[in-house]
């Protein structure tokens, strides 16, 4: 998904609101002004982080935040799984819950509120347009041998685990692979988080190879490219994965919460509306 002018302005303004360093902001402007035609937001943020280390110092660690939200959702795991199992369609319910986890995004939401996150679980029903995509999703999965999940945030991956359990139960013939980030970047899920929440104990987990908040195919290591190329069904979660992976011809399902103006306007929905779409 190629950056438009409003995204470029937003990305610069966001950095300027957080950091008052003329050299750093000049480099941010230079990065944006001289970006490649096919550059996506994930690559820009990766370059910003490198500039931050050059002019300011190491990026702040989110390890404590990751642990906090991993622990929060782990504490809910048993009750949520019970709710999923009791629902009319456990897979559908688990997909909605996994998307609710996409709220935990300190890169987009300036003030992540635990109470707002918990309040989203009051409604775990699929919207009508979700149901049409869900029918296609189930059809594709019924015919598939391999499945790839592109994950997004800490905490969210606990809900991904519950969803993957339901997916494996419904479609036991599928081999499931999960891709997390290759290193710490904002509060995105890493292999350390995947180990902490028990995801690696149940599923094959790989990384995107870099400290980059997205899935940029041309930057993936060979093993990750192979996972993408050989997956019969791909489910991509979160705005960053959509921005970096959509429009690349991978025939993927995308699900996320609309958290910024770009997505709110693109899909013409209120803030925090869940989206579930398929891209041919």
C-alpha positions in Angstrom: 0.0 0.0 0.0 1.8 3.1 -1.3 2.0 6.2 0.9 -0.2 9.1 0.0 0.5 12.8 0.9 -1.8 12.8 3.9 0.1 9.7 5.3 3.4 11.4 4.7 2.3 14.6 6.6 0.8 12.5 9.4 4.0 10.5 9.8 6.1 13.7 10.0 3.7 15.4 12.4 3.7 12.4 14.6 7.5 12.4 14.9 7.5 16.2 15.5 5.0 15.9 18.3 7.1 13.4 20.1 10.7 14.6 19.5 12.1 18.1 19.5 15.4 17.5 17.7 16.1 19.6 14.6 18.7 17.2 13.2 16.4 14.2 13.7 13.4 15.9 12.2 15.4 17.1 9.2 16.4 13.5 8.6 12.8 12.4 8.9 11.8 14.9 6.3 14.7 13.8 4.1 13.6 10.2 4.4 10.0 11.0 3.5 10.9 13.4 0.6 13.3 10.8 -1.0 11.3 7.7 -0.4 11.0 5.1 -3.2 7.8 5.1 -5.2 6.8 1.8 -3.7 7.8 2.6 -0.1 5.3 1.7 2.7 4.8 3.1 6.2 6.6 0.2 7.8 9.8 1.0 5.8 9.6 4.7 6.7 9.2 3.9 10.4 12.2 1.5 10.2 14.2 4.3 8.7 13.0 6.7 11.4 14.2 4.3 14.1 17.6 4.2 12.5 17.7 8.0 12.4 16.6 8.0 16.1 19.6 5.9 17.0 21.9 8.1 15.0 20.8 11.5 16.4 19.2 10.7 19.8 20.1 7.2 20.9 18.5 3.8 21.3 14.8 3.5 20.8 12.8 3.2 24.0 12.0 -0.4 25.0 8.5 -1.7 25.1 9.4 -4.9 26.9 7.6 -3.8 30.1 4.5 -2.8 28.1 4.5 -6.0 26.2 4.7 -8.0 29.4 1.9 -6.0 30.9 -0.5 -6.7 28.1 0.6 -10.2 27.5 -0.1 -10.9 31.2 -3.4 -9.0 31.0 -4.7 -11.1 28.1 -3.2 -14.3 29.5 -5.2 -13.7 32.7 -8.4 -13.6 30.5 -7.5 -16.6 28.4 -9.5 -19.3 30.2 -12.7 -17.2 30.5 -12.4 -16.1 26.8 -11.8 -19.6 25.6 -14.9 -20.8 27.6 -16.9 -18.0 26.0 -15.7 -19.0 22.5 -16.5 -22.7 23.0 -20.1 -21.8 24.2 -20.8 -19.6 21.2 -22.8 -20.6 18.1 -19.7 -20.5 15.9 -16.5 -20.7 17.9 -14.2 -20.0 15.0 -16.1 -16.8 14.1 -16.2 -15.6 17.7 -12.5 -16.3 18.1 -11.7 -14.3 14.9 -13.6 -11.3 16.3 -11.8 -11.6 19.6 -8.5 -11.8 17.9 -9.3 -8.7 16.0 -10.3 -6.9 19.2 -6.7 -7.5 20.3 -5.5 -5.3 17.5 -6.5 -2.4 19.8 -3.2 -2.8 21.7 -1.3 -0.5 19.4 1.0 2.2 20.9 2.2 3.1 17.5 -1.2 4.4 16.4 -3.2 5.0 19.6 -1.6 7.7 21.6 -3.3 6.7 24.9 -4.0 3.0 25.0 -6.7 2.5 27.6 -7.1 -0.9 29.3 -10.8 -0.1 30.0 -11.5 0.8 26.4 -9.8 -2.5 25.3 -11.9 -4.6 27.8 -15.1 -2.8 26.7 -14.7 -4.0 23.1 -15.4 -7.6 24.3 -19.0 -6.6 25.0 -19.8 -7.3 21.4 -18.1 -10.3 19.7 -20.7 -10.8 16.9 -19.6 -10.6 13.3 -21.0 -7.7 11.2 -22.9 -8.7 8.0 -20.1 -7.7 5.7 -17.7 -9.7 7.9 -19.9 -12.8 7.5 -19.5 -12.7 3.7 -15.7 -12.6 4.0 -15.9 -15.3 6.7 -17.8 -17.7 4.4 -15.0 -17.3 1.7 -12.4 -17.7 4.4 -13.9 -21.0 5.6 -14.2 -22.2 2.0 -10.5 -21.4 1.3 -9.4 -23.1 4.5 -11.5 -26.2 3.8 -9.5 -26.6 0.6 -6.1 -25.6 2.0 -3.1 -27.6 3.3 -1.1 -24.7 4.6 -2.0 -21.5 6.5 0.1 -18.5 7.4 -0.8 -15.9 10.1 0.9 -12.5 10.0 0.7 -11.3 13.6 0.8 -7.7 14.9 0.8 -6.7 18.6 1.7 -8.0 22.1 -1.4 -9.3 24.0 -3.2 -9.7 20.7 -1.1 -12.8 20.1 -2.8 -14.5 23.1 -6.1 -14.0 21.3 -4.5 -15.2 18.0 -3.6 -18.4 19.8 -7.2 -19.0 20.8 -8.3 -18.4 17.2 -5.7 -20.7 15.8 -6.9 -23.5 18.2 -10.3 -23.1 16.7 -8.9 -23.0 13.2 -7.0 -26.2 13.8 -10.1 -27.9 15.2 -12.2 -26.9 12.3 -9.6 -27.6 9.6 -7.2 -30.2 11.0 -5.6 -30.9 7.6 -3.9 -27.4 7.6 -0.3 -26.9 8.7 -0.2 -23.6 10.5 2.7 -21.2 10.5 2.8 -17.9 12.5 5.0 -14.9 11.6 6.1 -12.4 14.3 8.5 -9.5 14.1 12.2 -10.1 13.8 13.1 -7.8 16.7 11.7 -5.3 19.2 9.7 -2.5 17.5 7.1 -0.5 19.4 4.8 -3.0 21.1 4.7 -5.5 18.3 4.9 -9.2 19.0 8.4 -10.8 18.8 9.6 -14.4 19.1 10.2 -13.7 22.8 6.5 -12.8 23.2 5.4 -15.8 21.3 7.4 -18.0 23.7 6.1 -16.1 26.7 2.4 -16.7 25.8 2.9 -20.3 24.8 2.3 -19.8 21.0 5.5 -21.6 20.1 4.3 -24.6 22.1 1.4 -25.2 19.8 2.3 -23.8 16.4 5.3 -23.2 14.1 6.5 -19.7 14.7 8.9 -17.8 12.4 10.0 -14.1 12.2 10.0 -11.5 9.5 13.8 -11.2 10.0 14.0 -7.5 11.0 13.0 -4.9 13.5 10.3 -3.7 11.2 6.6 -3.2 12.0 5.0 -4.9 9.0 5.4 -7.5 6.4 7.4 -6.1 3.5 7.9 -9.1 1.1 11.0 -7.8 -0.6 12.7 -7.5 2.7 11.8 -10.9 4.1 14.5 -13.6 4.6 14.2 -16.6 2.2 12.5 -18.8 4.8 9.8 -16.2 5.4 9.3 -15.6 1.6 8.9 -19.3 1.2 6.2 -19.4 4.0 4.3 -16.6 2.1 4.8 -18.2 -1.3 3.7 -21.7 -0.2 0.7 -20.7 2.0 -2.7 -21.7 0.6 -4.4 -19.2 2.9 -2.8 -16.1 4.5 -4.5 -14.1 7.3 -2.8 -10.7 7.8 -3.6 -8.8 11.0 -3.3 -5.2 11.8 -3.0 -1.9 10.0 0.8 -2.1 9.6 0.6 -5.5 7.9 -2.2 -4.1 5.6 -0.1 -1.1 4.7 2.9 -3.2 3.9 1.4 -6.4 2.5 -1.8 -5.3 0.6 -1.5 -4.6 -3.1 1.4 -7.0 -3.5 -0.7 -9.8 -5.1 -0.5 -12.3 -2.3 -4.3 -13.2 -2.2 -4.5 -12.6 1.5 -7.3 -12.0 4.0 -6.9 -8.9 6.1 -8.4 -8.1 9.5 -7.8 -5.1 11.8 -9.4 -2.3 13.7 -9.6 1.1 12.0 -7.6 3.3 14.3 -6.4 6.2 12.2 -8.0 8.6 9.8 -6.6 6.9 6.7 -8.4 3.6 7.5 -11.5 5.3 8.9 -11.9 7.3 5.7 -10.8 4.5 3.4 -13.5 2.1 4.7 -16.0 4.9 5.7 -16.5 3.5 9.2 -16.4 4.9 12.8 -13.2 4.6 14.8 -12.3 1.1 16.1 -14.6 -0.6 13.6 -13.4 -4.1 12.7 -12.6 -4.9 9.1 -12.4 -8.3 7.5 -11.6 -8.3 3.8 -10.1 -10.5 1.1 -7.7 -9.2 -1.6 -7.4 -11.2 -4.8 
